[in-house]
Amino acid sequence: MNREYIVVAFVNNQISVLNRITSAYLKREINIESLNVSESFVKGISTVVISAITTADTIERIVNQLGNVIDVLQVDYYHQEDLISKEMAMYNISADIISDRCDSEYILKRLNSSYYKKSKILNLKTNQKWQR
């Protein structure tokens, strides 16, 4: 049965690693729905997140193949509905707009947010957790 799988791989930040990872999908003629590559908290290590719709058997083969690639340090797969996402936003708002401290604190608590004051600019940081 086809369903969406998310493959997460930690890789050395080297030339052609991304090409070797995506070629595993190309060989099996699987369309990559989403691809995200970003540097991890460890310098020189990148995180690759790939979303694709395929079968469980095929995704297990891809993960096994990626585990054998030299510059792939760790790889695993998840179902789309098993992941929890976190959204974050940062807004700069003039401190003059939010003059009543009671109202602003109530709004921030309702949004699960925090703020810090920097001169005449109020920085608003919003954290919202949601699950698909």
KOLTORVO-732557 format. One record per atom (N, C-alpha, C): atom name; x, y, z; residue number from 1. Coordinates in steps of 0.001 Angstrom, whole numbers, plus 500000, padded with zeros to 6 digits. Example, Ala and Ser with C-alpha at 12.3 -4.5 7.8 and 13.67 -1.06 7.14 Angstrom:
! residues 2
<atom atom="N" X="513190" Y="494310" Z="507800" nr="1"/>
<atom atom="CA" X="512300" Y="495500" Z="507800" nr="1"/>
<atom atom="C" X="513200" Y="496700" Z="507800" nr="1"/>
<atom atom="N" X="512850" Y="497750" Z="507080" nr="2"/>
<atom atom="CA" X="513670" Y="498940" Z="507140" nr="2"/>
<atom atom="C" X="512900" Y="500030" Z="507870" nr="2"/>
This chain:
! residues 132
<atom atom="N" X="500825" Y="498820" Z="500000" nr="1"/>
<atom atom="CA" X="500000" Y="500000" Z="500000" nr="1"/>
<atom atom="C" X="500874" Y="501250" Z="500000" nr="1"/>
<atom atom="N" X="500609" Y="502157" Z="499103" nr="2"/>
<atom atom="CA" X="501379" Y="503390" Z="499019" nr="2"/>
<atom atom="C" X="500941" Y="504370" Z="500094" nr="2"/>
<atom atom="N" X="501927" Y="504916" Z="500799" nr="3"/>
<atom atom="CA" X="501674" Y="505992" Z="501751" nr="3"/>
<atom atom="C" X="502905" Y="506872" Z="501830" nr="3"/>
<atom atom="N" X="502769" Y="507991" Z="502495" nr="4"/>
<atom atom="CA" X="503882" Y="508939" Z="502559" nr="4"/>
<atom atom="C" X="504851" Y="508540" Z="503666" nr="4"/>
<atom atom="N" X="506135" Y="508478" Z="503297" nr="5"/>
<atom atom="CA" X="507200" Y="508165" Z="504236" nr="5"/>
<atom atom="C" X="508192" Y="509317" Z="504253" nr="5"/>
<atom atom="N" X="508738" Y="509573" Z="505425" nr="6"/>
<atom atom="CA" X="509754" Y="510609" Z="505609" nr="6"/>
<atom atom="C" X="511057" Y="509904" Z="505953" nr="6"/>
<atom atom="N" X="512085" Y="510141" Z="505157" nr="7"/>
<atom atom="CA" X="513413" Y="509592" Z="505424" nr="7"/>
<atom atom="C" X="514278" Y="510722" Z="505964" nr="7"/>
<atom atom="N" X="514898" Y="510484" Z="507114" nr="8"/>
<atom atom="CA" X="515787" Y="511468" Z="507739" nr="8"/>
<atom atom="C" X="517177" Y="510852" Z="507791" nr="8"/>
<atom atom="N" X="518145" Y="511562" Z="507217" nr="9"/>
<atom atom="CA" X="519520" Y="511065" Z="507173" nr="9"/>
<atom atom="C" X="520474" Y="512144" Z="507669" nr="9"/>
<atom atom="N" X="521433" Y="511742" Z="508488" nr="10"/>
<atom atom="CA" X="522519" Y="512623" Z="508898" nr="10"/>
<atom atom="C" X="523729" Y="512240" Z="508059" nr="10"/>
<atom atom="N" X="524283" Y="513227" Z="507366" nr="11"/>
<atom atom="CA" X="525352" Y="512954" Z="506404" nr="11"/>
<atom atom="C" X="526516" Y="513913" Z="506609" nr="11"/>
<atom atom="N" X="527701" Y="513473" Z="506172" nr="12"/>
<atom atom="CA" X="528841" Y="514391" Z="506114" nr="12"/>
<atom atom="C" X="528570" Y="515415" Z="505027" nr="12"/>
<atom atom="N" X="528899" Y="516640" Z="505276" nr="13"/>
<atom atom="CA" X="528664" Y="517709" Z="504306" nr="13"/>
<atom atom="C" X="529759" Y="517651" Z="503233" nr="13"/>
<atom atom="N" X="529600" Y="516746" Z="502275" nr="14"/>
<atom atom="CA" X="530577" Y="516529" Z="501217" nr="14"/>
<atom atom="C" X="529893" Y="516649" Z="499849" nr="14"/>
<atom atom="N" X="530706" Y="516881" Z="498851" nr="15"/>
<atom atom="CA" X="530213" Y="516974" Z="497482" nr="15"/>
<atom atom="C" X="529663" Y="515618" Z="497047" nr="15"/>
<atom atom="N" X="528561" Y="515619" Z="496343" nr="16"/>
<atom atom="CA" X="527900" Y="514469" Z="495707" nr="16"/>
<atom atom="C" X="527125" Y="513552" Z="496663" nr="16"/>
<atom atom="N" X="527070" Y="513846" Z="497961" nr="17"/>
<atom atom="CA" X="526293" Y="513003" Z="498874" nr="17"/>
<atom atom="C" X="524815" Y="513099" Z="498533" nr="17"/>
<atom atom="N" X="524328" Y="514309" Z="498287" nr="18"/>
<atom atom="CA" X="522920" Y="514493" Z="497940" nr="18"/>
<atom atom="C" X="522580" Y="513758" Z="496642" nr="18"/>
<atom atom="N" X="523503" Y="513770" Z="495696" nr="19"/>
<atom atom="CA" X="523292" Y="513065" Z="494434" nr="19"/>
<atom atom="C" X="523156" Y="511554" Z="494665" nr="19"/>
<atom atom="N" X="523989" Y="511003" Z="495531" nr="20"/>
<atom atom="CA" X="523917" Y="509567" Z="495820" nr="20"/>
<atom atom="C" X="522614" Y="509212" Z="496537" nr="20"/>
<atom atom="N" X="522142" Y="510109" Z="497391" nr="21"/>
<atom atom="CA" X="520891" Y="509856" Z="498112" nr="21"/>
<atom atom="C" X="519701" Y="509892" Z="497154" nr="21"/>
<atom atom="N" X="519614" Y="510920" Z="496341" nr="22"/>
<atom atom="CA" X="518471" Y="511036" Z="495430" nr="22"/>
<atom atom="C" X="518506" Y="509980" Z="494325" nr="22"/>
<atom atom="N" X="519684" Y="509478" Z="493982" nr="23"/>
<atom atom="CA" X="519750" Y="508439" Z="492945" nr="23"/>
<atom atom="C" X="519098" Y="507132" Z="493414" nr="23"/>
<atom atom="N" X="519043" Y="506901" Z="494735" nr="24"/>
<atom atom="CA" X="518360" Y="505710" Z="495246" nr="24"/>
<atom atom="C" X="516866" Y="505779" Z="494933" nr="24"/>
<atom atom="N" X="516309" Y="506978" Z="494946" nr="25"/>
<atom atom="CA" X="514905" Y="507175" Z="494580" nr="25"/>
<atom atom="C" X="514724" Y="507095" Z="493065" nr="25"/>
<atom atom="N" X="515679" Y="507675" Z="492336" nr="26"/>
<atom atom="CA" X="515602" Y="507689" Z="490879" nr="26"/>
<atom atom="C" X="515630" Y="506276" Z="490301" nr="26"/>
<atom atom="N" X="516465" Y="505402" Z="490855" nr="27"/>
<atom atom="CA" X="516557" Y="504021" Z="490380" nr="27"/>
<atom atom="C" X="515223" Y="503294" Z="490466" nr="27"/>
<atom atom="N" X="514460" Y="503627" Z="491490" nr="28"/>
<atom atom="CA" X="513170" Y="502964" Z="491701" nr="28"/>
<atom atom="C" X="512000" Y="503762" Z="491143" nr="28"/>
<atom atom="N" X="512314" Y="504831" Z="490421" nr="29"/>
<atom atom="CA" X="511321" Y="505709" Z="489792" nr="29"/>
<atom atom="C" X="510295" Y="506235" Z="490796" nr="29"/>
<atom atom="N" X="510796" Y="506708" Z="491935" nr="30"/>
<atom atom="CA" X="509948" Y="507278" Z="492984" nr="30"/>
<atom atom="C" X="510097" Y="508791" Z="492946" nr="30"/>
<atom atom="N" X="508967" Y="509473" Z="492902" nr="31"/>
<atom atom="CA" X="508972" Y="510930" Z="492900" nr="31"/>
<atom atom="C" X="509200" Y="511444" Z="494320" nr="31"/>
<atom atom="N" X="510150" Y="512339" Z="494479" nr="32"/>
<atom atom="CA" X="510405" Y="512965" Z="495774" nr="32"/>
<atom atom="C" X="509425" Y="514126" Z="495931" nr="32"/>
<atom atom="N" X="508574" Y="514036" Z="496933" nr="33"/>
<atom atom="CA" X="507571" Y="515075" Z="497178" nr="33"/>
<atom atom="C" X="508186" Y="516316" Z="497813" nr="33"/>
<atom atom="N" X="509118" Y="516099" Z="498738" nr="34"/>
<atom atom="CA" X="509731" Y="517208" Z="499463" nr="34"/>
<atom atom="C" X="511165" Y="516839" Z="499805" nr="34"/>
<atom atom="N" X="512065" Y="517822" Z="499708" nr="35"/>
<atom atom="CA" X="513475" Y="517606" Z="500009" nr="35"/>
<atom atom="C" X="513981" Y="518813" Z="500784" nr="35"/>
<atom atom="N" X="514596" Y="518565" Z="501940" nr="36"/>
<atom atom="CA" X="515134" Y="519648" Z="502758" nr="36"/>
<atom atom="C" X="516511" Y="519230" Z="503256" nr="36"/>
<atom atom="N" X="517493" Y="520080" Z="503017" nr="37"/>
<atom atom="CA" X="518846" Y="519845" Z="503501" nr="37"/>
<atom atom="C" X="519255" Y="521037" Z="504336" nr="37"/>
<atom atom="N" X="519717" Y="520772" Z="505556" nr="38"/>
<atom atom="CA" X="520158" Y="521867" Z="506421" nr="38"/>
<atom atom="C" X="521313" Y="521386" Z="507287" nr="38"/>
<atom atom="N" X="522099" Y="522340" Z="507733" nr="39"/>
<atom atom="CA" X="523224" Y="522004" Z="508598" nr="39"/>
<atom atom="C" X="522691" Y="521646" Z="509978" nr="39"/>
<atom atom="N" X="523225" Y="520598" Z="510570" nr="40"/>
<atom atom="CA" X="522785" Y="520195" Z="511907" nr="40"/>
<atom atom="C" X="523549" Y="521017" Z="512945" nr="40"/>
<atom atom="N" X="523295" Y="520706" Z="514210" nr="41"/>
<atom atom="CA" X="523982" Y="521429" Z="515272" nr="41"/>
<atom atom="C" X="525456" Y="521056" Z="515361" nr="41"/>
<atom atom="N" X="525867" Y="519985" Z="514686" nr="42"/>
<atom atom="CA" X="527267" Y="519582" Z="514642" nr="42"/>
<atom atom="C" X="527868" Y="520102" Z="513338" nr="42"/>
<atom atom="N" X="528943" Y="520854" Z="513457" nr="43"/>
<atom atom="CA" X="529573" Y="521437" Z="512268" nr="43"/>
<atom atom="C" X="530089" Y="520330" Z="511342" nr="43"/>
<atom atom="N" X="529775" Y="520463" Z="510042" nr="44"/>
<atom atom="CA" X="530221" Y="519491" Z="509048" nr="44"/>
<atom atom="C" X="529239" Y="518358" Z="508820" nr="44"/>
<atom atom="N" X="528174" Y="518312" Z="509612" nr="45"/>
<atom atom="CA" X="527137" Y="517277" Z="509470" nr="45"/>
<atom atom="C" X="525848" Y="517966" Z="509023" nr="45"/>
<atom atom="N" X="525222" Y="517433" Z="507990" nr="46"/>
<atom atom="CA" X="523966" Y="517983" Z="507487" nr="46"/>
<atom atom="C" X="522827" Y="516992" Z="507724" nr="46"/>
<atom atom="N" X="521626" Y="517536" Z="507808" nr="47"/>
<atom atom="CA" X="520425" Y="516726" Z="507950" nr="47"/>
<atom atom="C" X="519672" Y="516772" Z="506626" nr="47"/>
<atom atom="N" X="519349" Y="515615" Z="506089" nr="48"/>
<atom atom="CA" X="518595" Y="515513" Z="504841" nr="48"/>
<atom atom="C" X="517248" Y="514887" Z="505182" nr="48"/>
<atom atom="N" X="516166" Y="515581" Z="504812" nr="49"/>
<atom atom="CA" X="514810" Y="515086" Z="505057" nr="49"/>
<atom atom="C" X="514117" Y="514968" Z="503709" nr="49"/>
<atom atom="N" X="513682" Y="513742" Z="503382" nr="50"/>
<atom atom="CA" X="513049" Y="513478" Z="502096" nr="50"/>
<atom atom="C" X="511677" Y="512866" Z="502335" nr="50"/>
<atom atom="N" X="510681" Y="513422" Z="501667" nr="51"/>
<atom atom="CA" X="509319" Y="512903" Z="501736" nr="51"/>
<atom atom="C" X="508965" Y="512307" Z="500381" nr="51"/>
<atom atom="N" X="508419" Y="511073" Z="500400" nr="52"/>
<atom atom="CA" X="508031" Y="510405" Z="499164" nr="52"/>
<atom atom="C" X="506878" Y="509452" Z="499444" nr="52"/>
<atom atom="N" X="506073" Y="509218" Z="498427" nr="53"/>
<atom atom="CA" X="504951" Y="508279" Z="498533" nr="53"/>
<atom atom="C" X="505378" Y="506972" Z="497864" nr="53"/>
<atom atom="N" X="505398" Y="505901" Z="498684" nr="54"/>
<atom atom="CA" X="505846" Y="504600" Z="498204" nr="54"/>
<atom atom="C" X="505331" Y="503508" Z="499147" nr="54"/>
<atom atom="N" X="505800" Y="502284" Z="498931" nr="55"/>
<atom atom="CA" X="505395" Y="501164" Z="499793" nr="55"/>
<atom atom="C" X="506412" Y="500963" Z="500917" nr="55"/>
<atom atom="N" X="506006" Y="500220" Z="501938" nr="56"/>
<atom atom="CA" X="506892" Y="499954" Z="503080" nr="56"/>
<atom atom="C" X="508115" Y="499151" Z="502648" nr="56"/>
<atom atom="N" X="507922" Y="498182" Z="501769" nr="57"/>
<atom atom="CA" X="509027" Y="497357" Z="501296" nr="57"/>
<atom atom="C" X="510068" Y="498198" Z="500550" nr="57"/>
<atom atom="N" X="509590" Y="499080" Z="499708" nr="58"/>
<atom atom="CA" X="510503" Y="499924" Z="498922" nr="58"/>
<atom atom="C" X="511264" Y="500890" Z="499812" nr="58"/>
<atom atom="N" X="510592" Y="501491" Z="500776" nr="59"/>
<atom atom="CA" X="511276" Y="502458" Z="501638" nr="59"/>
<atom atom="C" X="512316" Y="501761" Z="502510" nr="59"/>
<atom atom="N" X="512051" Y="500519" Z="502914" nr="60"/>
<atom atom="CA" X="513051" Y="499770" Z="503683" nr="60"/>
<atom atom="C" X="514291" Y="499475" Z="502836" nr="60"/>
<atom atom="N" X="514080" Y="499153" Z="501580" nr="61"/>
<atom atom="CA" X="515222" Y="498933" Z="500680" nr="61"/>
<atom atom="C" X="516034" Y="500204" Z="500482" nr="61"/>
<atom atom="N" X="515339" Y="501329" Z="500321" nr="62"/>
<atom atom="CA" X="516040" Y="502604" Z="500145" nr="62"/>
<atom atom="C" X="516857" Y="502935" Z="501392" nr="62"/>
<atom atom="N" X="516269" Y="502769" Z="502557" nr="63"/>
<atom atom="CA" X="516973" Y="503076" Z="503813" nr="63"/>
<atom atom="C" X="518183" Y="502154" Z="503977" nr="63"/>
<atom atom="N" X="518037" Y="500882" Z="503654" nr="64"/>
<atom atom="CA" X="519183" Y="499956" Z="503721" nr="64"/>
<atom atom="C" X="520277" Y="500369" Z="502751" nr="64"/>
<atom atom="N" X="519897" Y="500770" Z="501550" nr="65"/>
<atom atom="CA" X="520887" Y="501205" Z="500560" nr="65"/>
<atom atom="C" X="521589" Y="502477" Z="501031" nr="65"/>
<atom atom="N" X="520826" Y="503428" Z="501570" nr="66"/>
<atom atom="CA" X="521431" Y="504673" Z="502047" nr="66"/>
<atom atom="C" X="522345" Y="504431" Z="503236" nr="66"/>
<atom atom="N" X="522024" Y="503441" Z="504049" nr="67"/>
<atom atom="CA" X="522889" Y="503111" Z="505183" nr="67"/>
<atom atom="C" X="524256" Y="502616" Z="504758" nr="67"/>
<atom atom="N" X="524368" Y="502117" Z="503527" nr="68"/>
<atom atom="CA" X="525649" Y="501627" Z="503006" nr="68"/>
<atom atom="C" X="526468" Y="502717" Z="502315" nr="68"/>
<atom atom="N" X="525894" Y="503883" Z="502096" nr="69"/>
<atom atom="CA" X="526639" Y="504990" Z="501478" nr="69"/>
<atom atom="C" X="527664" Y="505500" Z="502493" nr="69"/>
<atom atom="N" X="528881" Y="505712" Z="502049" nr="70"/>
<atom atom="CA" X="529997" Y="506043" Z="502950" nr="70"/>
<atom atom="C" X="529741" Y="507294" Z="503791" nr="70"/>
<atom atom="N" X="529268" Y="508367" Z="503195" nr="71"/>
<atom atom="CA" X="529101" Y="509624" Z="503927" nr="71"/>
<atom atom="C" X="527771" Y="509744" Z="504674" nr="71"/>
<atom atom="N" X="526933" Y="508732" Z="504629" nr="72"/>
<atom atom="CA" X="525684" Y="508738" Z="505401" nr="72"/>
<atom atom="C" X="525987" Y="508132" Z="506764" nr="72"/>
<atom atom="N" X="525802" Y="508928" Z="507817" nr="73"/>
<atom atom="CA" X="526137" Y="508482" Z="509164" nr="73"/>
<atom atom="C" X="524997" Y="507723" Z="509827" nr="73"/>
<atom atom="N" X="523776" Y="508204" Z="509621" nr="74"/>
<atom atom="CA" X="522603" Y="507554" Z="510201" nr="74"/>
<atom atom="C" X="521405" Y="507843" Z="509320" nr="74"/>
<atom atom="N" X="520533" Y="506873" Z="509152" nr="75"/>
<atom atom="CA" X="519340" Y="507056" Z="508329" nr="75"/>
<atom atom="C" X="518198" Y="506242" Z="508932" nr="75"/>
<atom atom="N" X="517005" Y="506823" Z="508886" nr="76"/>
<atom atom="CA" X="515818" Y="506139" Z="509384" nr="76"/>
<atom atom="C" X="514605" Y="506693" Z="508650" nr="76"/>
<atom atom="N" X="513479" Y="505996" Z="508742" nr="77"/>
<atom atom="CA" X="512263" Y="506470" Z="508083" nr="77"/>
<atom atom="C" X="511094" Y="506481" Z="509055" nr="77"/>
<atom atom="N" X="510126" Y="507343" Z="508760" nr="78"/>
<atom atom="CA" X="508947" Y="507530" Z="509604" nr="78"/>
<atom atom="C" X="507721" Y="507674" Z="508718" nr="78"/>
<atom atom="N" X="506556" Y="507393" Z="509285" nr="79"/>
<atom atom="CA" X="505295" Y="507693" Z="508613" nr="79"/>
<atom atom="C" X="504995" Y="509167" Z="508828" nr="79"/>
<atom atom="N" X="504337" Y="509780" Z="507875" nr="80"/>
<atom atom="CA" X="504011" Y="511198" Z="507973" nr="80"/>
<atom atom="C" X="503240" Y="511503" Z="509257" nr="80"/>
<atom atom="N" X="502284" Y="510655" Z="509600" nr="81"/>
<atom atom="CA" X="501436" Y="510925" Z="510763" nr="81"/>
<atom atom="C" X="502147" Y="510677" Z="512092" nr="81"/>
<atom atom="N" X="503333" Y="510065" Z="512077" nr="82"/>
<atom atom="CA" X="504081" Y="509803" Z="513305" nr="82"/>
<atom atom="C" X="504922" Y="510995" Z="513755" nr="82"/>
<atom atom="N" X="505074" Y="511984" Z="512903" nr="83"/>
<atom atom="CA" X="505935" Y="513110" Z="513229" nr="83"/>
<atom atom="C" X="505163" Y="514248" Z="513880" nr="83"/>
<atom atom="N" X="505818" Y="514929" Z="514784" nr="84"/>
<atom atom="CA" X="505268" Y="516128" Z="515420" nr="84"/>
<atom atom="C" X="506092" Y="517299" Z="514917" nr="84"/>
<atom atom="N" X="505420" Y="518331" Z="514464" nr="85"/>
<atom atom="CA" X="506103" Y="519499" Z="513926" nr="85"/>
<atom atom="C" X="506027" Y="520650" Z="514907" nr="85"/>
<atom atom="N" X="506960" Y="521565" Z="514789" nr="86"/>
<atom atom="CA" X="506971" Y="522752" Z="515625" nr="86"/>
<atom atom="C" X="507152" Y="523962" Z="514717" nr="86"/>
<atom atom="N" X="506251" Y="524907" Z="514865" nr="87"/>
<atom atom="CA" X="506358" Y="526135" Z="514088" nr="87"/>
<atom atom="C" X="506862" Y="527246" Z="514981" nr="87"/>
<atom atom="N" X="507674" Y="528114" Z="514399" nr="88"/>
<atom atom="CA" X="508212" Y="529228" Z="515158" nr="88"/>
<atom atom="C" X="508196" Y="530472" Z="514284" nr="88"/>
<atom atom="N" X="507844" Y="531579" Z="514868" nr="89"/>
<atom atom="CA" X="507840" Y="532840" Z="514132" nr="89"/>
<atom atom="C" X="508367" Y="533941" Z="515036" nr="89"/>
<atom atom="N" X="508974" Y="534951" Z="514438" nr="90"/>
<atom atom="CA" X="509467" Y="536084" Z="515203" nr="90"/>
<atom atom="C" X="508979" Y="537359" Z="514539" nr="90"/>
<atom atom="N" X="508376" Y="538242" Z="515333" nr="91"/>
<atom atom="CA" X="507821" Y="539492" Z="514837" nr="91"/>
<atom atom="C" X="508461" Y="540656" Z="515571" nr="91"/>
<atom atom="N" X="508762" Y="541698" Z="514856" nr="92"/>
<atom atom="CA" X="509204" Y="542947" Z="515464" nr="92"/>
<atom atom="C" X="508022" Y="543902" Z="515476" nr="92"/>
<atom atom="N" X="507645" Y="544319" Z="516675" nr="93"/>
<atom atom="CA" X="506497" Y="545201" Z="516840" nr="93"/>
<atom atom="C" X="506946" Y="546419" Z="517636" nr="93"/>
<atom atom="N" X="506494" Y="547581" Z="517226" nr="94"/>
<atom atom="CA" X="506806" Y="548798" Z="517952" nr="94"/>
<atom atom="C" X="506217" Y="548719" Z="519354" nr="94"/>
<atom atom="N" X="506998" Y="549098" Z="520364" nr="95"/>
<atom atom="CA" X="506536" Y="549029" Z="521749" nr="95"/>
<atom atom="C" X="505378" Y="549988" Z="522000" nr="95"/>
<atom atom="N" X="505233" Y="550991" Z="521160" nr="96"/>
<atom atom="CA" X="504127" Y="551937" Z="521327" nr="96"/>
<atom atom="C" X="502780" Y="551289" Z="521036" nr="96"/>
<atom atom="N" X="502757" Y="550277" Z="520196" nr="97"/>
<atom atom="CA" X="501500" Y="549616" Z="519831" nr="97"/>
<atom atom="C" X="500923" Y="548862" Z="521024" nr="97"/>
<atom atom="N" X="501774" Y="548176" Z="521750" nr="98"/>
<atom atom="CA" X="501309" Y="547414" Z="522913" nr="98"/>
<atom atom="C" X="501608" Y="548246" Z="524155" nr="98"/>
<atom atom="N" X="500689" Y="549112" Z="524492" nr="99"/>
<atom atom="CA" X="500901" Y="550015" Z="525620" nr="99"/>
<atom atom="C" X="500383" Y="549428" Z="526928" nr="99"/>
<atom atom="N" X="499287" Y="548691" Z="526872" nr="100"/>
<atom atom="CA" X="498703" Y="548112" Z="528075" nr="100"/>
<atom atom="C" X="499343" Y="546759" Z="528351" nr="100"/>
<atom atom="N" X="500133" Y="546681" Z="529418" nr="101"/>
<atom atom="CA" X="500890" Y="545467" Z="529728" nr="101"/>
<atom atom="C" X="499977" Y="544277" Z="530026" nr="101"/>
<atom atom="N" X="498846" Y="544484" Z="530660" nr="102"/>
<atom atom="CA" X="497933" Y="543379" Z="530997" nr="102"/>
<atom atom="C" X="497387" Y="542712" Z="529737" nr="102"/>
<atom atom="N" X="496950" Y="543524" Z="528769" nr="103"/>
<atom atom="CA" X="496422" Y="542972" Z="527523" nr="103"/>
<atom atom="C" X="497488" Y="542207" Z="526753" nr="103"/>
<atom atom="N" X="498692" Y="542757" Z="526690" nr="104"/>
<atom atom="CA" X="499752" Y="542099" Z="525929" nr="104"/>
<atom atom="C" X="500165" Y="540786" Z="526581" nr="104"/>
<atom atom="N" X="500229" Y="540732" Z="527912" nr="105"/>
<atom atom="CA" X="500574" Y="539483" Z="528590" nr="105"/>
<atom atom="C" X="499500" Y="538426" Z="528371" nr="105"/>
<atom atom="N" X="498235" Y="538822" Z="528369" nr="106"/>
<atom atom="CA" X="497141" Y="537889" Z="528115" nr="106"/>
<atom atom="C" X="497253" Y="537302" Z="526703" nr="106"/>
<atom atom="N" X="497524" Y="538160" Z="525725" nr="107"/>
<atom atom="CA" X="497662" Y="537707" Z="524333" nr="107"/>
<atom atom="C" X="498846" Y="536743" Z="524204" nr="107"/>
<atom atom="N" X="499978" Y="537075" Z="524825" nr="108"/>
<atom atom="CA" X="501166" Y="536231" Z="524742" nr="108"/>
<atom atom="C" X="500923" Y="534861" Z="525381" nr="108"/>
<atom atom="N" X="500216" Y="534822" Z="526498" nr="109"/>
<atom atom="CA" X="499920" Y="533542" Z="527148" nr="109"/>
<atom atom="C" X="499012" Y="532687" Z="526276" nr="109"/>
<atom atom="N" X="498036" Y="533311" Z="525621" nr="110"/>
<atom atom="CA" X="497122" Y="532566" Z="524754" nr="110"/>
<atom atom="C" X="497858" Y="531981" Z="523553" nr="110"/>
<atom atom="N" X="498895" Y="532661" Z="523075" nr="111"/>
<atom atom="CA" X="499657" Y="532192" Z="521917" nr="111"/>
<atom atom="C" X="500852" Y="531323" Z="522300" nr="111"/>
<atom atom="N" X="501027" Y="531060" Z="523603" nr="112"/>
<atom atom="CA" X="502190" Y="530317" Z="524069" nr="112"/>
<atom atom="C" X="503469" Y="530984" Z="523558" nr="112"/>
<atom atom="N" X="503592" Y="532285" Z="523822" nr="113"/>
<atom atom="CA" X="504661" Y="533097" Z="523255" nr="113"/>
<atom atom="C" X="505493" Y="533742" Z="524341" nr="113"/>
<atom atom="N" X="506569" Y="534348" Z="523919" nr="114"/>
<atom atom="CA" X="507422" Y="535111" Z="524823" nr="114"/>
<atom atom="C" X="507891" Y="536360" Z="524094" nr="114"/>
<atom atom="N" X="508416" Y="537313" Z="524849" nr="115"/>
<atom atom="CA" X="508927" Y="538521" Z="524207" nr="115"/>
<atom atom="C" X="510111" Y="539047" Z="524992" nr="115"/>
<atom atom="N" X="510902" Y="539850" Z="524329" nr="116"/>
<atom atom="CA" X="511953" Y="540585" Z="525005" nr="116"/>
<atom atom="C" X="512027" Y="541969" Z="524389" nr="116"/>
<atom atom="N" X="512387" Y="542938" Z="525230" nr="117"/>
<atom atom="CA" X="512375" Y="544334" Z="524800" nr="117"/>
<atom atom="C" X="513789" Y="544753" Z="524425" nr="117"/>
<atom atom="N" X="513901" Y="545380" Z="523285" nr="118"/>
<atom atom="CA" X="515181" Y="545866" Z="522788" nr="118"/>
<atom atom="C" X="514946" Y="547293" Z="522323" nr="118"/>
<atom atom="N" X="515419" Y="548239" Z="523070" nr="119"/>
<atom atom="CA" X="515193" Y="549669" Z="522848" nr="119"/>
<atom atom="C" X="513697" Y="549936" Z="522670" nr="119"/>
<atom atom="N" X="513281" Y="550498" Z="521547" nr="120"/>
<atom atom="CA" X="511872" Y="550806" Z="521342" nr="120"/>
<atom atom="C" X="511182" Y="549761" Z="520476" nr="120"/>
<atom atom="N" X="511849" Y="548639" Z="520239" nr="121"/>
<atom atom="CA" X="511253" Y="547562" Z="519439" nr="121"/>
<atom atom="C" X="510950" Y="546391" Z="520363" nr="121"/>
<atom atom="N" X="509774" Y="545833" Z="520232" nr="122"/>
<atom atom="CA" X="509374" Y="544669" Z="521006" nr="122"/>
<atom atom="C" X="509482" Y="543458" Z="520092" nr="122"/>
<atom atom="N" X="510304" Y="542507" Z="520469" nr="123"/>
<atom atom="CA" X="510470" Y="541286" Z="519673" nr="123"/>
<atom atom="C" X="509546" Y="540216" Z="520229" nr="123"/>
<atom atom="N" X="508683" Y="539707" Z="519395" nr="124"/>
<atom atom="CA" X="507693" Y="538711" Z="519793" nr="124"/>
<atom atom="C" X="508048" Y="537391" Z="519150" nr="124"/>
<atom atom="N" X="508211" Y="536366" Z="519960" nr="125"/>
<atom atom="CA" X="508586" Y="535039" Z="519475" nr="125"/>
<atom atom="C" X="507426" Y="534096" Z="519773" nr="125"/>
<atom atom="N" X="506896" Y="533441" Z="518746" nr="126"/>
<atom atom="CA" X="505733" Y="532581" Z="518893" nr="126"/>
<atom atom="C" X="506127" Y="531136" Z="518687" nr="126"/>
<atom atom="N" X="505746" Y="530279" Z="519616" nr="127"/>
<atom atom="CA" X="505979" Y="528835" Z="519510" nr="127"/>
<atom atom="C" X="504633" Y="528145" Z="519511" nr="127"/>
<atom atom="N" X="504359" Y="527370" Z="518479" nr="128"/>
<atom atom="CA" X="503129" Y="526597" Z="518437" nr="128"/>
<atom atom="C" X="503463" Y="525183" Z="518020" nr="128"/>
<atom atom="N" X="502998" Y="524215" Z="518818" nr="129"/>
<atom atom="CA" X="503209" Y="522813" Z="518491" nr="129"/>
<atom atom="C" X="501929" Y="522252" Z="517913" nr="129"/>
<atom atom="N" X="502059" Y="521435" Z="516913" nr="130"/>
<atom atom="CA" X="500891" Y="520782" Z="516332" nr="130"/>
<atom atom="C" X="501319" Y="519457" Z="515757" nr="130"/>
<atom atom="N" X="500359" Y="518590" Z="515627" nr="131"/>
<atom atom="CA" X="500634" Y="517239" Z="515119" nr="131"/>
<atom atom="C" X="499767" Y="517001" Z="513896" nr="131"/>
<atom atom="N" X="500365" Y="516370" Z="512896" nr="132"/>
<atom atom="CA" X="499604" Y="516028" Z="511695" nr="132"/>
<atom atom="C" X="498940" Y="514707" Z="511876" nr="132"/>
